[in-house]
Structures are given as structure tokens and as C-alpha cells.
Amino acid sequence: MGRYSRLREIRRMDPVRDCAEILRLISQYEFPWDYRQGVSVAFLRDYGVPRISVLLDRTQEFERSGQKRYDDTVLIGYEMAADGFDSERGRAAARHLNRIHGKYRIPNEDFLYVLATTVVGPKRWIDRFGWRPLCPVETEALTEVGRKMAAMMGIEGAPDTYEGFERLLDSYEERMFAYDPANRRVANATFRIMASWYPRPLRPVIARFSLALLDEPLLRALGFRAQPRWVRWAAAGSLRARSRCVRLLPARPRWLPSRPQPRSYPFGWRLDDLGPHWAGSRPLEPLPDERRPSPSEAPLNGRADQRT
């Protein structure tokens, strides 16, 4: 398979109808490492908002079981998209996610922002450090994935376009980014998780490398100082050198997808394993499009004010 043959395949696909398949091709074949990095940066951006990080800090999920919390977030997203968002597997994962979120009352705009980070974060990373930028079909497919997840979670006001998600993210951060001690505590816990993936002697270098790739507004909100110019240059330069090398490699073969390999579940997982220990005891609720209110009920506003 030629290096650009999968791109030609994607360009022939319908980004709305085939969004789950395009997401699978992006995340498991074309850009598996880069997509994961973009999602990781999306996690960090959430912590720049005190209203979000204070809640995460209060739950102590990252301090007590940070690796599991990271793995669970990745795996629930994987379960939702693996067989298509309209499949029973995908809908079961969405019900489970809503069950976890149902314990908390969180503004709809926070849900929207976190959703926007998962759309914008991977694209911005891939366009900057991937072996090629995303094509318009891939970008539209990521947008449709965000819209489908919003519908399944009852999040109101999801943008129709990628540019809308980008404007939403940027305007929200301009209003809401601010330093709080909880931001730094949750970010430190996450950096410890990421650094633990590497040999101990490399961990300080990895932490500094990671900080060098973050923009200054986010660093200020997390309570970290900007890295020296030469460190930022070296970090970005090494990733661009990597992208040039990857461009010369053959395409990943069909029989070798890059699937999640969660450290918390070396022998596999079930859906009920994902999330906090108390989640399995909470009742499942139907998805927004499965609810059938009686004519006498007031309009149902879904789960727009709940998120974790």
C-alpha cells in the first residue's frame, strides 16, 4: 500500500455518513501516535479552567488512580466509535459515560468546551507535527464525530463546522482560563502519569519536553513558566524531524491497526470496568434520542448541565 493511498480512499468517503470509519483510519492507521498526543493536550487544556479542574481535583481521581482515569477516558471514546456511533456497542458506551457524568451538575458550556478540545486538539497537533496535515474530508469527519457525541450526551449547541468548534474553544479559553492551585495539582498528576511511561532517567526530560510544547496562555493557567526558547525550538524541531521520517515509511498495513493498549487493563476490559468504582451501581438512563416524554411533561433538556 502506497503512503498516500489511504488518503485517496478517505477523500472518496462521505465525512458525515462515514465519520466513524474515517476516525478509525486517522487514529489507528494514518496518525495513531499524533492523534493520541493531540488528545493528551486536549486533556491538559481542560485543566486551565478552574471550574473544571476544581471538580477534578475534588474527586481525587487523578491523585488516587490517574493512569486508570486516563485509560478510561481513552477507552470510552474508543468503545463509542469502534463499531460506529449508532451501533449497540457505541450507544452502550454513551449510556455508561452519561451514567458517570450524571453524578455531577456542570454547565452546558463546559461540556461544549471539553468536546471542542477533542475536535480541535488532534487537528491542531496533526497539522503542526503530523507527517501530513488533515485533508478537508478528515476535518469534516472529526467535526461530525463531535456533533454525534454531543447528541448522544445531550450537549446543546454543538457547532456545525470545524471553524465553529475552533471559535468556541478560543473564545471560551479567553474568558475562562485563569490560574487556580487545583489547575496545577491536576496537571502535575497528569504529567506524572505521562512521565511514568518512560524509563526513570528520561522522566525529567520528558516533562520539560512536554511543557515546551504548550502555549503560554495554557502554561500561565496551569501555573508553569514558559520554557527557554532553545528548549521550545528543540522540542518542536525534534517532532518535525520525526514527521519527515514517518512520511518516508510505508503505510500501516490493514492487518496491523494501532489499538488502545491500556496499562490499567493488561488482560482486557469490559465496559463496566471503565470509570469510577461507584459508576456500576448507578442506574443507566436512555440516550436523549431514546427518551419518550409524555405529552404532559415539560420539554426535556437532556443532560446539558452535567459533566465530569
Backbone torsions as a table, in degrees:
resi	resn	phi	psi	omega
1	MET	NA	127.4	179.9
2	GLY	-68.9	159.9	-174.8
3	ARG	-61.6	-32.6	-176.3
4	TYR	-107.2	7.4	-177.0
5	SER	-66.7	-35.9	179.0
6	ARG	-69.4	-33.9	175.6
7	LEU	-62.2	-42.0	177.8
8	ARG	-63.3	-37.6	176.8
9	GLU	-62.7	-44.8	-178.6
10	ILE	-63.6	-39.8	-178.6
11	ARG	-63.6	-21.3	178.3
12	ARG	-87.9	-5.3	-175.9
13	MET	-90.0	161.6	176.9
14	ASP	-91.1	117.1	-173.9
15	PRO	-66.9	-22.0	177.8
16	VAL	-84.6	-54.6	-178.2
17	ARG	-66.1	-38.5	-173.0
18	ASP	-104.5	23.5	-172.7
19	CYS	-61.0	-38.9	-179.3
20	ALA	-66.7	-39.5	178.4
21	GLU	-67.6	-39.9	178.2
22	ILE	-65.5	-40.4	175.8
23	LEU	-60.2	-41.1	178.6
24	ARG	-62.3	-42.6	179.7
25	LEU	-66.3	-38.4	178.5
26	ILE	-66.4	-49.6	-169.4
27	SER	-84.8	-20.5	-177.3
28	GLN	-111.6	-15.8	-175.8
29	TYR	-127.1	-54.9	-173.5
30	GLU	-77.5	-45.3	-173.8
31	PHE	-138.5	50.7	-174.1
32	PRO	-59.7	-46.4	-179.0
33	TRP	-69.6	-44.7	-178.0
34	ASP	-65.5	-38.5	179.3
35	TYR	-62.9	-42.0	178.5
36	ARG	-62.8	-38.9	178.7
37	GLN	-66.0	-39.9	178.1
38	GLY	-63.2	-38.5	177.2
39	VAL	-68.4	-38.0	178.8
40	SER	-62.9	-42.7	176.9
41	VAL	-64.6	-34.9	176.5
42	ALA	-60.8	-41.2	176.0
43	PHE	-57.8	-46.1	-177.2
44	LEU	-63.8	-35.2	-178.8
45	ARG	-64.1	-33.8	177.9
46	ASP	-57.4	-33.0	-173.9
47	TYR	-77.2	-9.3	176.2
48	GLY	-77.5	-4.1	-178.5
49	VAL	-108.3	109.7	-176.0
50	PRO	-55.0	-36.8	-178.5
51	ARG	-61.6	-29.9	178.0
52	ILE	-85.6	-48.0	-174.3
53	SER	-68.5	-31.7	178.2
54	VAL	-62.6	-41.4	177.6
55	LEU	-64.8	-46.5	179.8
56	LEU	-62.8	-38.0	178.3
57	ASP	-67.0	-38.2	-178.6
58	ARG	-66.6	-34.8	-179.6
59	THR	-72.2	-21.7	179.7
60	GLN	62.2	17.5	-179.8
61	GLU	-63.6	-38.6	-178.2
62	PHE	-74.0	-36.1	179.3
63	GLU	-69.8	-41.7	-175.3
64	ARG	-83.2	-39.4	-174.1
65	SER	-149.4	58.9	-175.0
66	GLY	-62.2	-41.8	179.9
67	GLN	-62.6	-41.8	178.1
68	LYS	-63.9	-42.1	-180.0
69	ARG	-61.2	-41.9	177.5
70	TYR	-63.8	-49.6	-179.0
71	ASP	-60.7	-42.9	-177.9
72	ASP	-60.8	-41.9	179.8
73	THR	-62.2	-44.8	179.1
74	VAL	-64.3	-44.2	-174.2
75	LEU	-71.2	-35.6	177.8
76	ILE	-64.6	-42.4	175.1
77	GLY	-61.4	-39.5	177.8
78	TYR	-63.3	-44.8	-179.6
79	GLU	-62.8	-37.4	-179.0
80	MET	-64.9	-34.6	-173.5
81	ALA	-102.1	-14.8	-168.8
82	ALA	-56.7	-45.9	-179.8
83	ASP	-108.4	13.6	-176.6
84	GLY	100.9	145.0	-175.2
85	PHE	-67.2	-24.1	-179.3
86	ASP	-93.0	1.6	178.5
87	SER	-76.0	162.7	178.1
88	GLU	-64.1	-35.2	177.1
89	ARG	-62.5	-45.3	-179.9
90	GLY	-65.4	-41.3	-178.5
91	ARG	-71.0	-34.4	176.4
92	ALA	-64.0	-40.7	178.1
93	ALA	-64.5	-38.9	178.5
94	ALA	-66.0	-40.2	177.4
95	ARG	-62.3	-40.4	180.0
96	HIS	-65.3	-42.0	178.4
97	LEU	-62.8	-42.9	178.9
98	ASN	-64.9	-33.7	176.8
99	ARG	-63.4	-41.6	177.9
100	ILE	-64.6	-46.1	-178.7
101	HIS	-68.2	-22.0	-174.1
102	GLY	-64.8	-13.7	179.8
103	LYS	-77.0	-18.0	-171.6
104	TYR	-120.0	150.3	175.0
105	ARG	-109.3	113.1	-174.2
106	ILE	-134.9	140.5	-176.8
107	PRO	-59.1	146.8	178.4
108	ASN	-57.2	-36.1	-178.0
109	GLU	-65.7	-27.5	176.0
110	ASP	-71.7	-41.3	173.4
111	PHE	-56.0	-47.8	-177.0
112	LEU	-61.2	-41.8	-179.3
113	TYR	-63.7	-48.2	-179.3
114	VAL	-60.9	-40.1	176.6
115	LEU	-61.5	-42.5	-179.7
116	ALA	-62.4	-35.8	178.9
117	THR	-62.9	-33.1	-178.4
118	THR	-77.1	-18.6	175.3
119	VAL	-89.0	-50.0	-173.8
120	VAL	-78.2	-39.0	-175.8
121	GLY	-56.5	-54.2	179.8
122	PRO	-61.6	-38.9	179.8
123	LYS	-64.7	-45.8	-179.2
124	ARG	-61.9	-40.1	179.3
125	TRP	-66.0	-48.4	-177.2
126	ILE	-63.0	-42.5	179.5
127	ASP	-63.5	-30.0	-178.3
128	ARG	-86.7	-39.7	-170.8
129	PHE	-126.0	-3.9	-179.8
130	GLY	-74.8	168.7	-178.2
131	TRP	-74.7	-14.1	169.1
132	ARG	-155.4	157.8	175.1
133	PRO	-75.7	161.5	175.1
134	LEU	-68.0	142.9	176.3
135	CYS	-84.3	166.2	-178.8
136	PRO	-57.5	-35.1	179.3
137	VAL	-65.9	-42.3	178.6
138	GLU	-64.2	-41.5	179.6
139	THR	-63.5	-43.3	179.0
140	GLU	-65.7	-35.5	178.7
141	ALA	-65.9	-42.4	176.3
142	LEU	-60.2	-38.8	177.1
143	THR	-62.4	-43.8	-180.0
144	GLU	-66.3	-36.1	175.0
145	VAL	-59.4	-45.5	177.6
146	GLY	-59.8	-41.0	-179.9
147	ARG	-67.8	-38.2	178.5
148	LYS	-66.7	-41.5	178.6
149	MET	-64.7	-37.8	177.1
150	ALA	-61.5	-43.7	-179.8
151	ALA	-64.1	-40.8	-178.3
152	MET	-70.4	-27.8	-178.2
153	MET	-96.8	-3.2	-179.7
154	GLY	73.4	28.0	178.7
155	ILE	-87.1	126.8	-175.8
156	GLU	-93.2	146.6	171.3
157	GLY	85.2	21.9	178.6
158	ALA	-64.2	133.7	-179.2
159	PRO	-62.4	159.3	179.2
160	ASP	-87.4	-19.2	-174.1
161	THR	-130.0	162.8	174.8
162	TYR	-62.2	-41.4	179.5
163	GLU	-59.4	-34.6	176.7
164	GLY	-65.5	-42.4	176.0
165	PHE	-62.4	-39.7	-178.9
166	GLU	-66.4	-43.8	177.9
167	ARG	-63.6	-40.9	179.3
168	LEU	-59.8	-46.7	-179.0
169	LEU	-62.4	-48.4	-175.8
170	ASP	-65.9	-42.1	-178.5
171	SER	-69.3	-37.0	178.7
172	TYR	-64.4	-45.3	-179.5
173	GLU	-64.3	-38.0	178.9
174	GLU	-61.1	-36.0	-179.5
175	ARG	-83.5	-35.9	-163.8
176	MET	-109.4	-19.5	178.3
177	PHE	-63.5	127.9	176.7
178	ALA	-164.4	150.5	-179.4
179	TYR	-76.7	140.2	171.1
180	ASP	-147.8	142.7	178.8
181	PRO	-53.6	-31.3	178.4
182	ALA	-63.6	-34.5	178.3
183	ASN	-56.4	-49.1	-176.0
184	ARG	-68.2	-38.5	-179.9
185	ARG	-62.9	-45.8	-179.3
186	VAL	-68.3	-39.8	178.2
187	ALA	-63.7	-42.9	178.2
188	ASN	-60.4	-41.8	178.7
189	ALA	-61.8	-38.9	-179.9
190	THR	-69.8	-41.5	177.4
191	PHE	-62.2	-37.1	177.4
192	ARG	-62.1	-39.5	177.7
193	ILE	-61.8	-50.3	-176.9
194	MET	-63.6	-40.2	-179.7
195	ALA	-67.3	-30.6	-177.9
196	SER	-67.0	-12.8	178.7
197	TRP	-75.1	-9.3	-173.4
198	TYR	-119.0	160.3	176.9
199	PRO	-55.7	146.4	-173.6
200	ARG	-53.8	-43.1	-178.8
201	PRO	-61.5	-25.1	-177.2
202	LEU	-88.3	-10.9	-170.4
203	ARG	-62.5	-44.1	177.1
204	PRO	-60.6	-36.7	179.3
205	VAL	-67.2	-42.6	-180.0
206	ILE	-62.8	-42.0	179.6
207	ALA	-62.6	-43.5	179.8
208	ARG	-67.6	-39.5	177.2
209	PHE	-59.2	-44.7	-178.7
210	SER	-64.1	-44.0	179.2
211	LEU	-62.6	-34.0	-178.2
212	ALA	-66.4	-18.7	-177.6
213	LEU	-93.2	-4.5	-177.5
214	LEU	-92.2	146.6	179.7
215	ASP	-76.6	159.0	-173.4
216	GLU	-64.4	-40.0	177.1
217	PRO	-58.2	-39.7	178.5
218	LEU	-68.7	-43.2	179.4
219	LEU	-58.7	-43.7	179.6
220	ARG	-62.2	-42.4	-179.1
221	ALA	-66.0	-31.3	179.2
222	LEU	-85.4	-10.6	179.1
223	GLY	85.2	22.9	178.1
224	PHE	-109.9	148.3	175.5
225	ARG	-82.5	149.5	175.4
226	ALA	-63.6	141.9	177.7
227	GLN	-74.1	156.2	178.1
228	PRO	-56.6	153.9	-176.8
229	ARG	-55.6	-40.8	-176.6
230	TRP	-67.2	-32.1	177.5
231	VAL	-69.3	-43.0	178.0
232	ARG	-62.3	-42.1	179.9
233	TRP	-64.1	-43.4	-178.2
234	ALA	-66.1	-40.7	-179.0
235	ALA	-64.9	-49.5	-179.6
236	ALA	-65.3	-40.0	-179.2
237	GLY	-64.3	-39.4	179.8
238	SER	-66.3	-36.6	178.7
239	LEU	-70.6	-35.8	177.3
240	ARG	-70.1	-34.9	175.3
241	ALA	-64.6	-40.4	176.7
242	ARG	-59.7	-43.8	-177.2
243	SER	-62.8	-37.0	177.9
244	ARG	-65.9	-36.4	177.3
245	CYS	-68.1	-43.9	-179.6
246	VAL	-61.7	-35.4	-179.5
247	ARG	-61.3	-26.7	-178.4
248	LEU	-86.0	-11.0	-178.7
249	LEU	-80.4	155.8	174.4
250	PRO	-68.9	159.9	178.8
251	ALA	-64.7	148.0	177.3
252	ARG	-63.1	129.1	-177.6
253	PRO	-69.0	156.9	-176.9
254	ARG	-58.3	-34.3	-174.5
255	TRP	-80.7	0.6	-175.1
256	LEU	-128.2	62.2	176.7
257	PRO	-69.9	153.3	175.6
258	SER	-93.4	102.3	-178.8
259	ARG	-103.2	161.5	178.8
260	PRO	-58.0	138.5	175.6
261	GLN	-126.1	73.5	-172.2
262	PRO	-68.4	132.2	179.3
263	ARG	-67.8	-25.7	-178.6
264	SER	-76.2	-17.5	-175.3
265	TYR	-133.7	69.2	-176.2
266	PRO	-65.0	-19.8	-178.6
267	PHE	-110.7	18.7	178.4
268	GLY	101.1	173.2	-176.3
269	TRP	-144.8	159.3	167.9
270	ARG	-116.0	161.0	-176.1
271	LEU	-58.4	-39.9	-178.5
272	ASP	-68.4	-14.2	176.0
273	ASP	-73.3	-21.1	-170.9
274	LEU	-86.6	133.6	179.3
275	GLY	103.5	178.9	-179.9
276	PRO	-60.7	158.2	-175.5
277	HIS	-62.3	-26.7	-176.4
278	TRP	-82.3	-10.8	-172.0
279	ALA	-62.9	-35.9	-177.0
280	GLY	-66.2	-19.2	-178.8
281	SER	-90.0	-8.6	179.0
282	ARG	-86.2	145.2	-178.5
283	PRO	-69.6	146.7	173.9
284	LEU	-79.8	142.1	175.6
285	GLU	-114.0	152.2	177.6
286	PRO	-65.8	155.0	174.5
287	LEU	-68.3	161.3	-177.4
288	PRO	-52.7	-38.7	-178.0
289	ASP	-81.6	-1.3	177.2
290	GLU	-99.7	-8.3	-177.4
291	ARG	-79.4	142.4	-179.5
292	ARG	-129.4	82.3	-179.3
293	PRO	-68.2	148.3	176.0
294	SER	-73.4	157.8	-178.0
295	PRO	-58.8	-25.2	-177.5
296	SER	-81.9	-10.5	-177.7
297	GLU	-78.4	147.7	172.6
298	ALA	-67.1	158.3	179.0
299	PRO	-54.1	132.4	-177.6
300	LEU	-81.7	129.0	-178.2
301	ASN	-101.7	14.5	172.2
302	GLY	65.7	-143.6	-174.7
303	ARG	-115.3	33.4	-171.7
304	ALA	-66.0	-15.8	-178.7
305	ASP	-107.7	20.4	-176.1
306	GLN	-128.9	131.0	174.5
307	ARG	-165.7	154.3	169.9
308	THR	-130.2	NA	NA
